Amino acid sequence: MPAFSSGLKAGDAILEVDGEDMENAGHDEVVAKLRSVTGPVRFAVVFVDGVKRLRLQQQLNALKKQLKSKQRELWALIQREMIVSGDVGSDEEESDDEQQ
């Protein structure tokens, strides 16, 4: 039975066949193992779509972390700029001046 009829696609990784580790096996070795099985076979697979999704999720998490860091940097710069320019508390001073 061809691999595609069992739902496998190019790029999928067969990690295990009937309990035997195939993670570091070459293509020919995996094919030979699959052909040697006479009855139903169980195998562990990492589907290429799953791998892509995992990588994208990892990239997204890294970008979110970087964004939070940049937001903290921006806030710190804004606060420093307000101190240097004397804008800290200027709203309160202006409202005091307007009331007099």
WOCORPE-V480979 format. One record per residue. SS is DSSP state (alpha for helix, beta for strand, coil for the rest). PHI is phi as a letter, one per 40 degrees, with the letter a starting at -180 (none if undefined). BURIAL is + if it has 24 or more other ideal C-beta (glycine too) atoms within 12 Angstrom, else -. Layout:
BEGIN
ss;phi;burial
SS;PHI;BURIAL
SS;PHI;BURIAL
END
This chain:
BEGIN
ss;phi;burial
coil;none;-
coil;c;-
alpha;c;-
alpha;c;-
alpha;c;-
alpha;c;-
coil;g;-
coil;c;-
coil;b;-
coil;d;-
coil;g;-
coil;c;-
beta;b;+
beta;c;+
beta;c;-
beta;a;-
beta;b;+
coil;f;-
coil;g;-
beta;c;-
beta;c;-
coil;b;+
coil;d;-
coil;b;-
coil;c;-
coil;c;-
alpha;d;-
alpha;c;-
alpha;c;-
alpha;c;+
alpha;c;-
alpha;c;-
alpha;c;-
alpha;c;+
alpha;c;-
alpha;c;-
coil;c;-
coil;c;-
coil;b;-
coil;d;-
coil;b;-
coil;b;-
beta;a;+
beta;c;-
beta;b;+
beta;b;-
coil;c;-
alpha;d;-
alpha;c;-
alpha;c;-
alpha;c;-
alpha;c;-
alpha;c;-
alpha;c;-
alpha;c;-
alpha;c;-
alpha;c;-
alpha;c;-
alpha;c;-
alpha;c;-
alpha;c;-
alpha;c;-
alpha;c;-
alpha;c;-
alpha;c;-
alpha;c;-
alpha;c;-
alpha;c;-
alpha;c;-
alpha;c;-
alpha;c;-
alpha;c;-
alpha;c;-
alpha;c;-
alpha;c;-
alpha;c;-
alpha;c;-
alpha;c;-
alpha;c;-
alpha;c;-
alpha;c;-
alpha;c;-
alpha;c;-
alpha;c;-
alpha;c;-
coil;g;-
coil;c;-
coil;c;-
coil;g;-
alpha;c;-
alpha;c;-
alpha;c;-
alpha;c;-
alpha;c;-
alpha;c;-
alpha;c;-
alpha;c;-
alpha;c;-
alpha;c;-
coil;c;-
END
